[in-house]
Amino acid sequence: MVFSRGLWQPPLPPPQMILVLGGDVERERVAAELAERDGLPVLVSGGSNPEYAHWLFGRRGLDQGRVQLDYRATDTLTNFTSIVDELRRAKVRHVLLVTSSDHMPRAMLVGRLVAGSRGIGLTPVEVPCGARCSPEGWRKVWGDGARAALWVITGRDLRSWAAARFGPLLEGARGR
């Protein structure tokens, strides 16, 4: 392909870790299989409770030193913003991103903006969600993309700032 990554940016190094976006224990199970197969460390952002996660990863022979559980995230944007600077300081340049197939478009948009701003590339690993799939609408995908872009520019999530200042206005407009 003429417009490959190599023309614009250097190719990514081999993956250095697995990042799991919490929300479904099946994502953690898939990550445990990948970690066992590829020998990569795992970071779970906003996942299952620690007892279950340690049991699941321990079953695959991953000691607690190879699995980091991080519960700071409250949504897709904070899955990335809460860890991206730590990853950059650790010189991580390439991450396997594990999330459900219906969440992957939004996760990749947000992740490419936030992690990409720190020189970290992402490779998607979709976890099939079957009958549980609920495709996300374009407003949700692009809304989070806009929040991510604003975070890259300002260093802050402006959603709470906007809600505090414009929430009453928006509530008033809905009531009409």
DOBAZA-790385 format. One record per residue: residue number from 1; residue in one letter; x negated, y, z of N, C-alpha, C in turn. Coordinates in steps of 0.1 Angstrom, whole numbers, plus 5000, padded with zeros to 4 digits. Atoms other than C-alpha are relative to their C-alpha. Layout:
BEGIN
     k   r     nx     ny     nz    cax    cay    caz     cx     cy     cz
   NUM   A      X      Y      Z      X      Y      Z      X      Y      Z
...
//
This chain:
BEGIN
     k   r     nx     ny     nz    cax    cay    caz     cx     cy     cz
     1   M   4991   4988   5000   5000   5000   5000   4991   5012   5000
     2   V   5008   4988   5001   4987   5034   4991   4999   5008   5013
     3   F   4999   4992   4988   4998   5051   5023   4999   4992   5012
     4   S   5002   5008   4988   4984   5027   5048   4995   5008   5011
     5   R   5005   4993   4988   4974   5037   5083   4985   5004   4998
     6   G   5015   4998   5002   4937   5035   5072   4997   5013   4993
     7   L   5002   4987   5007   4941   5066   5050   5001   5012   5009
     8   W   4997   4989   4992   4954   5088   5077   4993   4999   5014
     9   Q   5006   5002   4987   4939   5073   5109   4992   4987   4999
    10   P   5008   5012   5001   4913   5047   5116   5009   4988   5004
    11   P   4991   5011   4996   4928   5012   5119   4999   4997   5015
    12   L   5000   5003   4986   4938   5001   5153   4991   4989   5004
    13   P   5008   5011   4995   4915   4979   5174   5010   4989   5003
    14   P   4991   5011   4996   4929   4945   5185   5008   5005   5012
    15   P   4992   4995   4988   4957   4949   5211   4992   4997   5013
    16   Q   5007   5001   4987   4944   4955   5246   5009   4997   5011
    17   M   4991   5003   4990   4975   4950   5266   5014   4999   4995
    18   I   4986   5002   5003   5012   4942   5266   5008   5009   5009
    19   L   4992   4991   4993   5037   4969   5276   5015   4995   4999
    20   V   4986   5005   5000   5072   4956   5286   5009   5011   5005
    21   L   4990   4990   4995   5101   4980   5288   5011   4992   5007
    22   G   4990   5007   4993   5124   4968   5315   5014   5001   4995
    23   G   4986   4999   5004   5161   4962   5311   5005   4986   4997
    24   D   4996   5013   5003   5162   4925   5304   4989   4990   5003
    25   V   5011   5009   4996   5143   4896   5320   4995   4992   4988
    26   E   5005   5008   5012   5140   4879   5286   4988   5007   4994
    27   R   5012   4992   5005   5116   4907   5276   4988   4996   5008
    28   E   5011   5004   4991   5094   4897   5306   4996   4986   4997
    29   R   5003   5013   5004   5096   4861   5296   4992   4999   4988
    30   V   5008   5000   5012   5084   4868   5261   4986   5006   5002
    31   A   5013   4994   4997   5056   4890   5274   4991   4990   5008
    32   A   5008   5010   4993   5045   4862   5298   4994   4990   4990
    33   E   5004   5010   5010   5043   4838   5268   4988   5007   4992
    34   L   5010   4993   5008   5023   4864   5248   4987   5001   5008
    35   A   5012   4998   4992   4999   4871   5277   4993   4987   5002
    36   E   5006   5013   4999   4993   4834   5282   4993   4996   4988
    37   R   5005   5003   5013   4987   4829   5245   4987   5008   4997
    38   D   5011   4991   5005   4965   4860   5239   4991   5004   5011
    39   G   5009   4996   4989   4949   4865   5273   5000   5015   5003
    40   L   4999   4986   4998   4961   4901   5275   5007   5003   5014
    41   P   4993   4995   4988   4971   4920   5307   5014   5005   4996
    42   V   4986   4996   5002   5007   4930   5311   5003   5011   5010
    43   L   4994   4989   4992   5023   4962   5323   5015   5000   4998
    44   V   4985   5000   5001   5060   4960   5330   5005   5014   5006
    45   S   4995   4987   4996   5077   4994   5332   5015   4999   5002
    46   G   4986   5001   4996   5110   4994   5351   5006   4987   4998
    47   G   4994   5013   5003   5115   4957   5350   5007   4994   5012
    48   S   4993   5008   4990   5129   4930   5373   4994   5003   5014
    49   N   5006   4998   4987   5123   4929   5410   4986   4993   5001
    50   P   5014   5006   4999   5087   4921   5421   4999   4985   5003
    51   E   5000   5014   4997   5095   4887   5435   5002   4992   4988
    52   Y   4997   5007   5012   5110   4875   5403   4989   5001   4990
    53   A   5011   4997   5010   5083   4891   5381   4988   4992   5004
    54   H   5012   5008   4996   5055   4875   5401   5002   4985   4998
    55   W   4997   5015   5002   5072   4841   5400   4999   4997   4985
    56   L   4999   5002   5015   5078   4844   5362   4985   5000   4994
    57   F   5014   4999   5005   5042   4855   5354   4991   4990   5006
    58   G   5008   5010   4994   5027   4832   5379   5002   4986   4995
    59   R   4997   5013   5006   5044   4802   5363   4992   4998   4987
    60   R   5008   5000   5012   5024   4811   5332   4985   5000   5002
    61   G   5014   5000   4996   4992   4811   5351   4994   5014   5000
    62   L   5005   4987   4999   4989   4849   5352   4999   5005   5014
    63   D   5001   4995   4986   4975   4861   5385   5005   5014   5001
    64   Q   4995   4986   4998   4987   4894   5400   4991   5010   4995
    65   G   5010   4990   5005   4955   4911   5388   5002   5002   4985
    66   R   4997   4998   5014   4967   4907   5352   5013   5005   4997
    67   V   4986   4995   5001   5002   4919   5358   5002   5012   5008
    68   Q   4997   4988   4992   5011   4954   5368   5014   5003   4999
    69   L   4986   4996   5000   5046   4963   5378   5001   5015   5004
    70   D   4999   4985   4998   5055   5000   5376   5015   5003   5000
    71   Y   4986   4997   4998   5089   5012   5388   5003   5015   4999
    72   R   4997   4985   5001   5086   5050   5381   5010   5004   4990
    73   A   4992   4996   5011   5105   5050   5349   5015   4999   5003
    74   T   4985   5000   4999   5142   5058   5348   5007   4999   4987
    75   D   4994   5001   5014   5147   5057   5310   4989   4998   4990
    76   T   5010   5003   5011   5129   5051   5277   4989   5011   5000
    77   L   5010   4990   5000   5111   5084   5278   4990   4999   5011
    78   T   5009   5002   4988   5098   5079   5313   4992   4987   5000
    79   N   5008   5012   5002   5087   5044   5304   4986   5003   4995
    80   F   5013   4996   5006   5060   5061   5284   4993   5011   5007
    81   T   5007   4989   4994   5054   5094   5301   4994   4997   5014
    82   S   5005   5003   4987   5049   5079   5335   4987   4992   5000
    83   I   5012   5008   5000   5020   5057   5323   4990   5004   4989
    84   V   5009   4997   5012   5005   5072   5291   4986   5006   5004
    85   D   5013   4994   4996   4978   5093   5308   4991   4990   5007
    86   E   5008   5011   4994   4967   5063   5329   4994   4991   4989
    87   L   5005   5009   5011   4964   5042   5297   4989   5007   4993
    88   R   5010   4993   5007   4944   5069   5280   4987   5000   5009
    89   R   5012   5001   4992   4920   5071   5310   4994   4987   5000
    90   A   5006   5013   5001   4916   5034   5308   4995   4996   4987
    91   K   5004   5002   5013   4907   5038   5272   5007   4990   4992
    92   V   4991   5008   5008   4936   5018   5259   5004   5007   4987
    93   R   4997   4994   5013   4941   5024   5222   5011   4993   4992
    94   H   4990   5008   5008   4965   4996   5211   5008   4991   5010
    95   V   4991   5007   4991   4995   4981   5230   5010   4993   4992
    96   L   4989   5007   5005   5019   4954   5221   5013   5005   5008
    97   L   4988   4995   4993   5054   4969   5229   5011   4990   4999
    98   V   4990   5011   5000   5079   4943   5240   5013   5007   5006
    99   T   4987   4996   4996   5116   4953   5241   5010   4993   4991
   100   S   4990   5006   5008   5149   4941   5228   5002   5006   4986
   101   S   4999   4996   5014   5156   4943   5191   5009   5012   4998
   102   D   4991   4989   5002   5185   4967   5195   4994   5013   5007
   103   H   5006   4989   4994   5163   4990   5216   4987   5005   4993
   104   M   5013   4997   5006   5132   4989   5195   4999   5013   4991
   105   P   5001   4987   5008   5140   5018   5170   4997   5012   5009
   106   R   5001   4989   4991   5144   5042   5199   4987   5000   5008
   107   A   5013   5002   4992   5114   5028   5219   4988   5003   4991
   108   M   5012   4997   5008   5091   5030   5189   5000   5015   4996
   109   L   5000   4986   5003   5102   5066   5180   4994   5008   5012
   110   V   5005   4993   4988   5096   5078   5216   4986   4996   5003
   111   G   5014   5004   4998   5065   5057   5220   4990   5005   4990
   112   R   5009   4995   5010   5049   5068   5188   4997   5015   5003
   113   L   5002   4986   4997   5054   5104   5198   4991   5002   5013
   114   V   5007   4998   4987   5043   5101   5235   4986   4993   5000
   115   A   5013   5007   4999   5016   5074   5233   4991   5004   4988
   116   G   5007   4995   5012   5006   5086   5198   4993   5013   5003
   117   S   5006   4987   4996   4999   5120   5213   4987   4998   5008
   118   R   5012   5003   4992   4972   5103   5234   4991   4990   4993
   119   G   5009   5009   5008   4957   5082   5206   5003   4986   5002
   120   I   4997   5014   4997   4975   5050   5216   5010   4995   4990
   121   G   4991   5006   5010   4990   5029   5188   5008   4989   5006
   122   L   4991   5011   4995   5019   5005   5193   5003   4990   4989
   123   T   4995   5010   5010   5028   4973   5176   5012   4994   5007
   124   P   4988   5005   4994   5064   4962   5182   5001   4985   5000
   125   V   4997   5014   4998   5073   4928   5195   5015   4999   5004
   126   E   4986   4999   4998   5111   4925   5192   5005   4987   5007
   127   V   4994   5011   4993   5130   4902   5216   5014   4999   4995
   128   P   4986   5001   5005   5162   4889   5200   5009   5001   5011
   129   C   4990   4998   4990   5192   4899   5219   5014   4993   4997
   130   G   4989   5008   5005   5218   4879   5199   5013   5007   5003
   131   A   4987   4995   4998   5254   4884   5210   5000   5012   5010
   132   R   5000   4988   4991   5243   4909   5237   4995   5012   4994
   133   C   5005   4988   5007   5229   4933   5211   5011   5011   4999
   134   S   4992   4989   5002   5244   4967   5211   4992   5011   4993
   135   P   5008   4991   5007   5228   4988   5184   5002   5014   5005
   136   E   4999   4987   4994   5220   5023   5196   5003   5010   4988
   137   G   4997   4990   5010   5235   5052   5177   4989   5010   4997
   138   W   5010   4990   5004   5215   5078   5158   4998   5011   5010
   139   R   5001   4989   4991   5223   5105   5183   4991   4996   5012
   140   K   5008   5004   4988   5208   5085   5212   4985   4999   4996
   141   V   5014   5002   5005   5177   5076   5191   4993   5013   4998
   142   W   5006   4987   5003   5171   5111   5178   5000   5009   5012
   143   G   5000   4992   4988   5181   5127   5211   4988   4997   5009
   144   D   5012   5003   4992   5154   5108   5229   4987   5003   4993
   145   G   5012   4996   5008   5130   5115   5200   4997   5015   5002
   146   A   5002   4986   4998   5136   5152   5205   4995   5003   5014
   147   R   5006   4999   4986   5130   5149   5243   4986   4996   5000
   148   A   5014   5004   5001   5098   5131   5235   4991   5010   4994
   149   A   5008   4990   5007   5086   5157   5211   4998   5012   5009
   150   L   5001   4989   4991   5094   5184   5236   4990   4997   5012
   151   W   5009   5004   4990   5075   5165   5263   4985   5001   4995
   152   V   5014   4999   5006   5044   5163   5240   4996   5014   5000
   153   I   5003   4986   5001   5046   5200   5235   4999   5007   5013
   154   T   5000   4992   4988   5054   5212   5270   4994   4992   5012
   155   G   5004   5008   4989   5043   5183   5292   5011   4997   5011
   156   R   4989   5002   4991   5077   5182   5308   5012   4994   4993
   157   D   4987   5005   5006   5110   5164   5303   5010   5011   5003
   158   L   4992   4988   4999   5133   5193   5296   5015   4997   5002
   159   R   4986   5004   4998   5166   5173   5301   5005   5006   5013
   160   S   4994   4995   4987   5170   5182   5338   5000   5015   5000
   161   W   5001   4985   5001   5159   5218   5331   5012   5005   4992
   162   A   4989   4996   5009   5185   5221   5303   5014   4998   5007
   163   A   4988   5003   4994   5212   5204   5323   5003   5010   5011
   164   A   4998   4991   4990   5207   5228   5352   5004   5014   4995
   165   R   4998   4987   5005   5208   5259   5330   5013   5000   4990
   166   F   4989   4999   5010   5233   5249   5303   5011   4990   5003
   167   G   4990   5010   4997   5253   5221   5319   5014   5006   5003
   168   P   4987   4993   4998   5280   5245   5332   5006   5005   4987
   169   L   4995   4995   5013   5283   5260   5297   5006   4988   4992
   170   L   4996   5011   5008   5286   5226   5281   5013   4994   5006
   171   E   4988   5005   4993   5312   5214   5307   5012   5009   4996
   172   G   4990   4991   5003   5332   5246   5300   5005   4998   4985
   173   A   4996   5002   5015   5331   5240   5262   5008   4987   4998
   174   R   4993   5013   5001   5343   5204   5267   5014   5001   5005
   175   G   4986   4998   4994   5373   5216   5287   5009   5007   4991
   176   R   4991   4992   5009   5386   5237   5258   5006   4992   4990
//
